Every structure is written in structure tokens, then in C-alpha cells.
């Protein structure tokens, strides 16, 4: 009987310790590996080597998958949800939340994989009314400017993870939450330009 009481007290203390301790979850090594590749690319192309933006499209749209990665601290400064293109599905639906289709073709309503240089800041009809032009640097996203693919916010994108639900899908632009866009906007305005955004899966 005494040993049962001891076991009960041990579990209570263990639970109390865990519930009051900030446990740091390690970032997946795949993120750091991708960031190392990104930094190497930035050095080769004489782009900004302070930070970049990574978007991992292998992650379901209801989970955080856009990351502001700090090259100096080798860590993710901030992450959030990010939409992708609906393709042949209805605009605003979440039917391809785990298996998006990618395309570089005009009017495909798909997102495009590849590296981008983040360009000029402009006005957006969506979210906080700010967007950034995206210049595709690879054959998989070379039509981004003519397709008017931009980085912007959308009030339909949640500030928190919604998985197993998905994030509403637009016509190909990477759209983020308003607060995520405010954070990215402040970083970009202070950066001096030539920031890499890499969309991959």
C-alpha cells in the first residue's frame, strides 16, 4: 500500500514539474539543412546573408510552414501558416491541404516551387494592404511576375495552427496571416533588399 502511495506522489510531482516548465522543442534538422543550402546560395548570388524566408510545402497547410530563418543565430525567428494555390479546386477551399499541385503556367491558380528574390513593396487589396513582388529565379517559377504572384496577408489565414483543418487556398500567392505579414514587412523594410524566399517540398 505504501509503495502505491509513493508512486502516486511521484507521478503528481512529475506532472507538476512538466506543466510548469518551458520545454523547448528542437527544430527539425531538415530546416537547418535547407537553411545551410539557402545561405550558400545567397553568398553565391550576392544576396542578403542575414535572414531568408523558407516555405516547406511538404507540411500540411494547417500547420506552420513559413519560417523566417536567421542565418546568424541559425534559428527560426518566427513561423506561421501559409496558403497555396487552389489549382482546379474552388477558391477559398482546403481540398488540397496535404497534397497541393504546383505549376508555373499562367491561369493555373497553382503555387510555384523554387527560389525567389523578394522585390518591391506594393499595395495589396488583401490583409494589411501590403504585398511584395516575387521574382522567380528558377525554371519552375520564372513566370511569377507575369502571373502577379506576390507575398501578402489574407484575413482568412489563421494566426494559429488549425490542423487537421487546412488553410484556405487562393490563386497561387503565398498568403500569410496579418500578424505574420506585419513581422515580415518590418524585417524586409529594414533589410536593404535582396532577400531570398525559397518555396520547396
GUFILUM-669610 format. One line per field, with one value per atom (N, C-alpha, C): atom name; x, y, z; residue in one letter. Coordinates in nm, 3 decimals. Layout:
% residues N
atom c(CA_...)
u c(X_...)
v c(Y_...)
w c(Z_...)
type c(A_...)
% end
This chain:
% residues 201
atom c(N_CA_C_N_CA_C_N_CA_C_N_CA_C_N_CA_C_N_CA_C_N_CA_C_N_CA_C_N_CA_C_N_CA_C_N_CA_C_N_CA_C_N_CA_C_N_CA_C_N_CA_C_N_CA_C_N_CA_C_N_CA_C_N_CA_C_N_CA_C_N_CA_C_N_CA_C_N_CA_C_N_CA_C_N_CA_C_N_CA_C_N_CA_C_N_CA_C_N_CA_C_N_CA_C_N_CA_C_N_CA_C_N_CA_C_N_CA_C_N_CA_C_N_CA_C_N_CA_C_N_CA_C_N_CA_C_N_CA_C_N_CA_C_N_CA_C_N_CA_C_N_CA_C_N_CA_C_N_CA_C_N_CA_C_N_CA_C_N_CA_C_N_CA_C_N_CA_C_N_CA_C_N_CA_C_N_CA_C_N_CA_C_N_CA_C_N_CA_C_N_CA_C_N_CA_C_N_CA_C_N_CA_C_N_CA_C_N_CA_C_N_CA_C_N_CA_C_N_CA_C_N_CA_C_N_CA_C_N_CA_C_N_CA_C_N_CA_C_N_CA_C_N_CA_C_N_CA_C_N_CA_C_N_CA_C_N_CA_C_N_CA_C_N_CA_C_N_CA_C_N_CA_C_N_CA_C_N_CA_C_N_CA_C_N_CA_C_N_CA_C_N_CA_C_N_CA_C_N_CA_C_N_CA_C_N_CA_C_N_CA_C_N_CA_C_N_CA_C_N_CA_C_N_CA_C_N_CA_C_N_CA_C_N_CA_C_N_CA_C_N_CA_C_N_CA_C_N_CA_C_N_CA_C_N_CA_C_N_CA_C_N_CA_C_N_CA_C_N_CA_C_N_CA_C_N_CA_C_N_CA_C_N_CA_C_N_CA_C_N_CA_C_N_CA_C_N_CA_C_N_CA_C_N_CA_C_N_CA_C_N_CA_C_N_CA_C_N_CA_C_N_CA_C_N_CA_C_N_CA_C_N_CA_C_N_CA_C_N_CA_C_N_CA_C_N_CA_C_N_CA_C_N_CA_C_N_CA_C_N_CA_C_N_CA_C_N_CA_C_N_CA_C_N_CA_C_N_CA_C_N_CA_C_N_CA_C_N_CA_C_N_CA_C_N_CA_C_N_CA_C_N_CA_C_N_CA_C_N_CA_C_N_CA_C_N_CA_C_N_CA_C_N_CA_C_N_CA_C_N_CA_C_N_CA_C_N_CA_C_N_CA_C_N_CA_C_N_CA_C_N_CA_C_N_CA_C_N_CA_C_N_CA_C_N_CA_C_N_CA_C_N_CA_C_N_CA_C_N_CA_C_N_CA_C_N_CA_C_N_CA_C_N_CA_C_N_CA_C_N_CA_C_N_CA_C_N_CA_C_N_CA_C_N_CA_C_N_CA_C_N_CA_C_N_CA_C_N_CA_C_N_CA_C_N_CA_C_N_CA_C_N_CA_C_N_CA_C_N_CA_C_N_CA_C_N_CA_C_N_CA_C_N_CA_C_N_CA_C_N_CA_C_N_CA_C_N_CA_C_N_CA_C_N_CA_C_N_CA_C_N_CA_C)
u c(0.083_0.000_0.087_0.196_0.285_0.349_0.389_0.454_0.359_0.229_0.130_0.117_0.120_0.113_0.235_0.352_0.476_0.471_0.419_0.409_0.314_0.203_0.106_0.169_0.243_0.310_0.413_0.487_0.590_0.529_0.416_0.351_0.294_0.242_0.188_0.298_0.413_0.525_0.580_0.585_0.635_0.546_0.415_0.320_0.331_0.345_0.356_0.481_0.592_0.719_0.709_0.650_0.640_0.546_0.436_0.338_0.385_0.487_0.537_0.673_0.719_0.850_0.833_0.904_0.902_0.993_0.934_1.011_1.036_1.162_1.197_1.198_1.117_1.111_1.215_1.301_1.407_1.348_1.406_1.362_1.414_1.334_1.378_1.509_1.598_1.728_1.712_1.601_1.579_1.571_1.518_1.509_1.648_1.734_1.870_1.950_1.927_1.996_1.955_1.823_1.774_1.828_1.838_1.891_2.038_2.113_2.254_2.266_2.180_2.178_2.140_2.044_1.999_2.110_2.184_2.293_2.403_2.433_2.534_2.489_2.362_2.307_2.314_2.277_2.280_2.420_2.519_2.658_2.700_2.663_2.699_2.635_2.510_2.434_2.441_2.525_2.540_2.405_2.329_2.203_2.225_2.125_2.135_2.165_2.263_2.303_2.266_2.169_2.122_2.007_1.911_1.797_1.737_1.652_1.576_1.438_1.351_1.219_1.207_1.176_1.160_1.013_0.962_0.824_0.829_0.799_0.805_0.667_0.644_0.513_0.486_0.582_0.555_0.476_0.470_0.394_0.249_0.150_0.010_-0.020_-0.112_-0.137_-0.193_-0.245_-0.297_-0.190_-0.065_0.046_0.141_0.217_0.313_0.417_0.431_0.524_0.600_0.569_0.653_0.739_0.869_0.964_1.057_1.072_1.175_1.299_1.401_1.519_1.635_1.690_1.804_1.934_2.012_2.137_2.240_2.237_2.337_2.317_2.192_2.164_2.133_2.123_2.089_1.961_1.858_1.732_1.615_1.496_1.372_1.324_1.321_1.275_1.124_1.054_0.907_0.854_0.744_0.682_0.531_0.466_0.321_0.261_0.130_0.059_0.082_0.069_0.087_-0.003_-0.079_-0.167_-0.092_-0.155_-0.103_-0.219_-0.187_-0.288_-0.388_-0.512_-0.620_-0.619_-0.548_-0.548_-0.687_-0.734_-0.867_-0.977_-0.940_-1.038_-1.100_-1.212_-1.273_-1.182_-1.182_-1.107_-1.159_-1.068_-1.106_-1.132_-1.129_-1.149_-1.016_-1.019_-0.896_-0.877_-0.922_-0.926_-0.789_-0.688_-0.553_-0.458_-0.513_-0.436_-0.312_-0.313_-0.198_-0.130_-0.187_-0.127_-0.145_-0.086_-0.101_-0.037_-0.093_-0.037_0.036_0.154_0.235_0.248_0.254_0.266_0.323_0.389_0.443_0.362_0.249_0.167_0.066_0.050_-0.047_-0.188_-0.268_-0.408_-0.424_-0.315_-0.325_-0.379_-0.370_-0.412_-0.333_-0.212_-0.124_-0.007_0.047_0.172_0.288_0.401_0.521_0.634_0.700_0.816_0.938_1.037_1.162_1.207_1.320_1.378_1.328_1.301_1.255_1.341_1.357_1.409_1.289_1.279_1.168_1.193_1.096_1.112_1.044_0.988_0.936_0.812_0.801_0.684_0.574_0.451_0.340_0.212_0.105_-0.026_-0.101_-0.169_-0.249_-0.393_-0.487_-0.628_-0.662_-0.565_-0.589_-0.516_-0.568_-0.499_-0.462_-0.335_-0.288_-0.253_-0.294_-0.276_-0.130_-0.050_0.092_0.124_0.196_0.245_0.388_0.454_0.589_0.595_0.647_0.662_0.764_0.740_0.828_0.888_1.020_1.090_1.141_1.082_1.125_1.265_1.347_1.488_1.517_1.412_1.432_1.327_1.350_1.256_1.118_1.112_0.985_0.898_0.957_0.879_0.910_0.962_1.008_0.895_0.771_0.658_0.590_0.656_0.590_0.549_0.630_0.596_0.478_0.482_0.372_0.243_0.255_0.137_0.089_0.163_0.130_0.126_0.225_0.239_0.316_0.252_0.311_0.296_0.376_0.364_0.273_0.164_0.069_0.000_-0.076_-0.155_-0.300_-0.372_-0.513_-0.580_-0.690_-0.754_-0.816_-0.823_-0.872_-0.766_-0.640_-0.531_-0.522_-0.534_-0.534_-0.397_-0.401_-0.278_-0.218_-0.297_-0.250_-0.276_-0.208_-0.225_-0.369_-0.422_-0.560_-0.569_-0.455_-0.453_-0.533_-0.615_-0.619_-0.697_-0.749_-0.808_-0.696_-0.733_-0.635_-0.652_-0.557_-0.565_-0.632_-0.726_-0.793_-0.694_-0.728_-0.639_-0.679_-0.581_-0.606_-0.566_-0.512_-0.480_-0.330_-0.256_-0.114_-0.019_-0.066_0.022_0.043_0.164_0.184_0.123_0.011_-0.058_-0.043_-0.018_0.006_-0.094_-0.090_-0.179_-0.135_-0.223_-0.192_-0.071_-0.068_0.043_0.174_0.169_0.290_0.340_0.248_0.288_0.347_0.291_0.348_0.492_0.517_0.653_0.746_0.703_0.785_0.808_0.705_0.716_0.822_0.820_0.919_1.061_1.076_1.208_1.255_1.165_1.202_1.234_1.158_1.183_1.319_1.365_1.493_1.611_1.583_1.687_1.779_1.732_1.813_1.797_1.709_1.678_1.754_1.728_1.789_1.770_1.648_1.615_1.564_1.613_1.571_1.446_1.350_1.237_1.243_1.240_1.253_1.131_1.055_0.938_0.977_0.966_1.012_0.921_0.946_0.873_0.962)
v c(-0.120_0.000_0.126_0.122_0.238_0.268_0.160_0.182_0.243_0.212_0.272_0.422_0.458_0.599_0.675_0.612_0.673_0.695_0.596_0.605_0.717_0.732_0.838_0.976_0.992_1.121_1.153_1.050_1.068_1.119_1.058_1.100_1.241_1.276_1.411_1.516_1.487_1.579_1.591_1.480_1.480_1.564_1.549_1.626_1.775_1.807_1.947_2.010_1.937_1.988_2.014_1.917_1.929_2.041_2.058_2.158_2.299_2.316_2.449_2.477_2.392_2.410_2.440_2.543_2.573_2.475_2.385_2.284_2.331_2.342_2.386_2.266_2.277_2.170_2.197_2.101_2.119_2.132_2.223_2.240_2.122_2.071_1.958_1.990_1.891_1.911_1.946_1.904_1.933_2.082_2.158_2.303_2.364_2.320_2.374_2.334_2.215_2.171_2.257_2.283_2.367_2.510_2.557_2.691_2.701_2.595_2.594_2.605_2.534_2.543_2.685_2.743_2.878_2.980_2.967_3.060_3.049_2.929_2.907_2.974_2.960_3.021_3.174_3.228_3.373_3.430_3.358_3.402_3.400_3.295_3.282_3.391_3.425_3.522_3.664_3.682_3.814_3.869_3.782_3.821_3.842_3.892_3.920_3.792_3.797_3.680_3.694_3.780_3.797_3.702_3.695_3.605_3.570_3.468_3.430_3.384_3.359_3.305_3.169_3.068_2.932_2.891_2.826_2.775_2.627_2.541_2.397_2.345_2.325_2.280_2.132_2.059_1.921_1.914_2.027_2.036_2.071_2.004_2.036_2.184_2.240_2.384_2.431_2.338_2.376_2.386_2.356_2.366_2.478_2.529_2.634_2.583_2.653_2.607_2.719_2.845_2.955_2.998_3.011_3.039_3.153_3.247_3.349_3.292_3.261_3.193_3.292_3.302_3.390_3.314_3.358_3.289_3.304_3.416_3.443_3.353_3.347_3.264_3.119_3.092_2.958_2.906_2.990_2.953_3.016_2.959_3.014_3.125_3.247_3.361_3.358_3.324_3.323_3.230_3.164_3.074_3.094_3.053_3.069_2.989_3.002_2.934_3.007_2.933_2.991_2.916_2.990_2.926_2.888_2.803_2.773_2.783_2.768_2.782_2.669_2.702_2.603_2.514_2.558_2.478_2.469_2.349_2.330_2.322_2.330_2.328_2.467_2.477_2.608_2.701_2.829_2.929_2.935_2.940_2.951_2.819_2.709_2.576_2.526_2.408_2.349_2.206_2.179_2.043_1.983_2.068_2.015_2.048_2.050_2.092_2.007_1.880_1.793_1.750_1.785_1.743_1.849_1.967_2.073_2.036_2.093_2.078_2.207_2.197_2.314_2.332_2.457_2.486_2.626_2.646_2.777_2.838_2.774_2.814_2.921_3.022_3.128_3.071_3.129_3.089_2.949_2.888_2.754_2.761_2.880_2.900_2.811_2.777_2.694_2.777_2.737_2.796_2.733_2.801_2.752_2.728_2.614_2.584_2.659_2.675_2.734_2.853_2.907_3.022_3.151_3.249_3.380_3.489_3.599_3.721_3.808_3.850_3.935_4.076_4.127_4.255_4.370_4.461_4.587_4.569_4.656_4.663_4.738_4.686_4.750_4.743_4.792_4.793_4.664_4.611_4.491_4.519_4.461_4.472_4.376_4.294_4.190_4.223_4.169_4.175_4.316_4.336_4.465_4.561_4.527_4.614_4.634_4.530_4.533_4.406_4.419_4.299_4.322_4.212_4.217_4.135_4.199_4.130_4.017_3.907_3.791_3.762_3.763_3.736_3.593_3.508_3.368_3.356_3.276_3.261_3.126_3.045_2.912_2.885_2.780_2.747_2.709_2.668_2.626_2.744_2.864_2.981_3.108_3.090_3.202_3.296_3.252_3.335_3.408_3.413_3.469_3.615_3.695_3.837_3.853_3.785_3.796_3.736_3.641_3.580_3.663_3.768_3.855_3.777_3.691_3.617_3.705_3.734_3.821_3.760_3.808_3.770_3.873_3.826_3.918_3.848_3.925_3.865_3.852_3.769_3.739_3.710_3.778_3.760_3.622_3.543_3.405_3.311_3.358_3.276_3.296_3.189_3.193_3.232_3.291_3.326_3.205_3.099_2.979_2.857_2.748_2.625_2.574_2.523_2.475_2.328_2.262_2.120_2.037_1.942_1.879_1.956_2.075_2.158_2.219_2.278_2.340_2.490_2.555_2.699_2.723_2.817_2.845_2.871_2.823_2.829_2.938_3.014_3.123_3.085_3.183_3.161_3.149_3.112_3.082_3.163_3.274_3.357_3.291_3.303_3.261_3.368_3.337_3.433_3.389_3.486_3.459_3.538_3.516_3.590_3.737_3.822_3.964_3.990_3.924_3.948_3.895_3.782_3.730_3.828_3.887_3.983_4.108_4.152_4.269_4.242_4.122_4.086_4.082_4.014_4.003_4.141_4.222_4.356_4.439_4.432_4.509_4.459_4.329_4.272_4.316_4.310_4.343_4.492_4.577_4.721_4.758_4.681_4.711_4.637_4.553_4.462_4.521_4.616_4.668_4.589_4.491_4.420_4.292_4.232_4.108_3.992_3.977_3.868_3.748_3.631_3.506_3.450_3.409_3.328_3.198_3.086_2.955_2.872_2.837_2.751_2.612_2.513_2.377_2.274_2.149_2.040_1.915)
w c(0.000_0.000_0.000_0.077_0.088_-0.047_-0.117_-0.247_-0.348_-0.336_-0.426_-0.399_-0.270_-0.231_-0.283_-0.267_-0.315_-0.467_-0.538_-0.683_-0.724_-0.650_-0.679_-0.659_-0.549_-0.521_-0.628_-0.672_-0.775_-0.905_-0.945_-1.069_-1.058_-0.942_-0.922_-0.932_-0.869_-0.874_-1.016_-1.086_-1.224_-1.313_-1.296_-1.378_-1.349_-1.219_-1.180_-1.238_-1.238_-1.291_-1.441_-1.512_-1.657_-1.696_-1.622_-1.661_-1.633_-1.547_-1.513_-1.572_-1.660_-1.721_-1.868_-1.915_-2.058_-2.129_-2.204_-2.274_-2.416_-2.454_-2.588_-2.681_-2.787_-2.885_-2.993_-3.017_-3.116_-3.256_-3.332_-3.471_-3.552_-3.645_-3.728_-3.798_-3.806_-3.869_-4.017_-4.078_-4.220_-4.247_-4.151_-4.166_-4.171_-4.079_-4.073_-4.197_-4.245_-4.366_-4.485_-4.496_-4.604_-4.590_-4.466_-4.442_-4.480_-4.458_-4.497_-4.649_-4.720_-4.867_-4.911_-4.841_-4.874_-4.853_-4.744_-4.715_-4.821_-4.861_-4.965_-5.095_-5.128_-5.249_-5.239_-5.124_-5.104_-5.120_-5.070_-5.084_-5.231_-5.301_-5.442_-5.527_-5.495_-5.575_-5.519_-5.414_-5.351_-5.301_-5.238_-5.176_-5.026_-4.958_-4.815_-4.737_-4.648_-4.570_-4.423_-4.394_-4.256_-4.225_-4.318_-4.298_-4.433_-4.432_-4.552_-4.507_-4.604_-4.575_-4.642_-4.562_-4.611_-4.601_-4.707_-4.704_-4.743_-4.646_-4.668_-4.703_-4.832_-4.879_-4.856_-4.799_-4.762_-4.631_-4.560_-4.436_-4.469_-4.410_-4.437_-4.413_-4.490_-4.483_-4.350_-4.269_-4.138_-4.030_-4.067_-3.973_-4.017_-3.920_-3.951_-4.051_-4.163_-4.265_-4.336_-4.302_-4.349_-4.232_-4.257_-4.150_-4.187_-4.096_-4.110_-4.040_-4.119_-4.066_-4.055_-3.934_-3.906_-3.930_-4.030_-4.062_-3.950_-3.879_-3.776_-3.654_-3.605_-3.487_-3.524_-3.655_-3.703_-3.638_-3.644_-3.581_-3.654_-3.631_-3.686_-3.594_-3.646_-3.566_-3.547_-3.653_-3.646_-3.753_-3.723_-3.821_-3.818_-3.925_-3.932_-4.045_-4.060_-4.167_-4.299_-4.408_-4.541_-4.639_-4.716_-4.813_-4.940_-5.021_-5.154_-5.253_-5.382_-5.485_-5.487_-5.524_-5.524_-5.648_-5.753_-5.876_-5.937_-5.963_-6.022_-5.916_-5.789_-5.680_-5.662_-5.592_-5.569_-5.488_-5.525_-5.450_-5.306_-5.210_-5.070_-5.000_-5.076_-5.016_-4.957_-4.900_-4.841_-4.890_-5.012_-5.063_-5.089_-5.109_-5.135_-5.020_-4.899_-4.782_-4.757_-4.801_-4.779_-4.908_-5.022_-5.150_-5.257_-5.239_-5.338_-5.472_-5.578_-5.712_-5.746_-5.805_-5.836_-5.987_-6.030_-6.171_-6.190_-6.303_-6.341_-6.454_-6.487_-6.601_-6.561_-6.646_-6.622_-6.613_-6.524_-6.502_-6.447_-6.401_-6.340_-6.198_-6.137_-5.998_-5.901_-5.942_-5.858_-5.808_-5.695_-5.647_-5.723_-5.720_-5.789_-5.690_-5.704_-5.621_-5.675_-5.588_-5.632_-5.547_-5.583_-5.514_-5.578_-5.493_-5.537_-5.474_-5.545_-5.483_-5.450_-5.325_-5.285_-5.337_-5.413_-5.480_-5.410_-5.491_-5.441_-5.353_-5.256_-5.169_-5.241_-5.232_-5.300_-5.220_-5.281_-5.216_-5.247_-5.147_-5.163_-5.121_-5.192_-5.153_-5.039_-5.000_-4.901_-4.770_-4.662_-4.533_-4.489_-4.459_-4.408_-4.522_-4.644_-4.762_-4.801_-4.778_-4.817_-4.893_-5.004_-5.071_-5.118_-5.152_-5.206_-5.334_-5.439_-5.566_-5.552_-5.622_-5.615_-5.752_-5.758_-5.883_-5.883_-5.966_-5.973_-6.029_-5.966_-6.004_-6.070_-6.089_-6.146_-6.254_-6.331_-6.439_-6.386_-6.261_-6.201_-6.156_-6.151_-6.105_-6.185_-6.306_-6.388_-6.432_-6.423_-6.466_-6.350_-6.236_-6.117_-6.134_-6.200_-6.217_-6.311_-6.426_-6.523_-6.467_-6.377_-6.313_-6.195_-6.160_-6.047_-5.915_-5.899_-5.774_-5.675_-5.563_-5.462_-5.324_-5.232_-5.090_-5.023_-4.963_-4.898_-4.782_-4.706_-4.598_-4.642_-4.568_-4.600_-4.467_-4.441_-4.310_-4.294_-4.401_-4.391_-4.335_-4.329_-4.276_-4.125_-4.051_-3.905_-3.849_-3.731_-3.659_-3.588_-3.573_-3.504_-3.591_-3.561_-3.638_-3.626_-3.737_-3.740_-3.779_-3.798_-3.837_-3.737_-3.781_-3.913_-4.021_-3.988_-4.092_-4.176_-4.287_-4.374_-4.380_-4.446_-4.470_-4.605_-4.614_-4.741_-4.854_-4.972_-5.087_-5.185_-5.232_-5.326_-5.467_-5.541_-5.681_-5.706_-5.604_-5.622_-5.537_-5.482_-5.399_-5.262_-5.207_-5.068_-4.977_-4.916_-4.829_-4.684_-4.597_-4.455_-4.371_-4.241_-4.150_-4.143_-4.094_-4.083_-3.993_-3.877_-3.784_-3.839_-3.911_-3.974_-4.078_-4.154_-4.257_-4.195_-4.084_-4.016_-3.976_-3.926_-3.884_-4.005_-4.111_-4.231_-4.293_-4.295_-4.353_-4.280_-4.147_-4.070_-4.098_-4.113_-4.145_-4.283_-4.380_-4.517_-4.531_-4.464_-4.474_-4.416_-4.318_-4.253_-4.317_-4.416_-4.467_-4.571_-4.647_-4.757_-4.886_-4.887_-5.011_-5.034_-5.152_-5.196_-5.098_-5.051_-4.958_-5.037_-4.999_-5.063_-4.996_-5.078_-5.032_-5.111_-5.039_-5.104_-5.072_-5.175_-5.161_-5.209_-5.124_-5.157_-5.093_-5.133_-5.065_-5.061)
type c(X_X_X_X_X_X_X_X_X_X_X_X_X_X_X_X_X_X_X_X_X_X_X_X_X_X_X_X_X_X_X_X_X_X_X_X_X_X_X_X_X_X_X_X_X_X_X_X_X_X_X_X_X_X_X_X_X_X_X_X_X_X_X_X_X_X_X_X_X_X_X_X_X_X_X_X_X_X_X_X_X_X_X_X_X_X_X_X_X_X_X_X_X_X_X_X_X_X_X_X_X_X_X_X_X_X_X_X_X_X_X_X_X_X_X_X_X_X_X_X_X_X_X_X_X_X_X_X_X_X_X_X_X_X_X_X_X_X_X_X_X_X_X_X_X_X_X_X_X_X_X_X_X_X_X_X_X_X_X_X_X_X_X_X_X_X_X_X_X_X_X_X_X_X_X_X_X_X_X_X_X_X_X_X_X_X_X_X_X_X_X_X_X_X_X_X_X_X_X_X_X_X_X_X_X_X_X_X_X_X_X_X_X_X_X_X_X_X_X_X_X_X_X_X_X_X_X_X_X_X_X_X_X_X_X_X_X_X_X_X_X_X_X_X_X_X_X_X_X_X_X_X_X_X_X_X_X_X_X_X_X_X_X_X_X_X_X_X_X_X_X_X_X_X_X_X_X_X_X_X_X_X_X_X_X_X_X_X_X_X_X_X_X_X_X_X_X_X_X_X_X_X_X_X_X_X_X_X_X_X_X_X_X_X_X_X_X_X_X_X_X_X_X_X_X_X_X_X_X_X_X_X_X_X_X_X_X_X_X_X_X_X_X_X_X_X_X_X_X_X_X_X_X_X_X_X_X_X_X_X_X_X_X_X_X_X_X_X_X_X_X_X_X_X_X_X_X_X_X_X_X_X_X_X_X_X_X_X_X_X_X_X_X_X_X_X_X_X_X_X_X_X_X_X_X_X_X_X_X_X_X_X_X_X_X_X_X_X_X_X_X_X_X_X_X_X_X_X_X_X_X_X_X_X_X_X_X_X_X_X_X_X_X_X_X_X_X_X_X_X_X_X_X_X_X_X_X_X_X_X_X_X_X_X_X_X_X_X_X_X_X_X_X_X_X_X_X_X_X_X_X_X_X_X_X_X_X_X_X_X_X_X_X_X_X_X_X_X_X_X_X_X_X_X_X_X_X_X_X_X_X_X_X_X_X_X_X_X_X_X_X_X_X_X_X_X_X_X_X_X_X_X_X_X_X_X_X_X_X_X_X_X_X_X_X_X_X_X_X_X_X_X_X_X_X_X_X_X_X_X_X_X_X_X_X_X_X_X_X_X_X_X_X_X_X_X_X_X_X_X_X_X_X_X_X_X_X_X_X_X_X_X_X_X_X_X_X_X_X_X_X_X_X)
% end
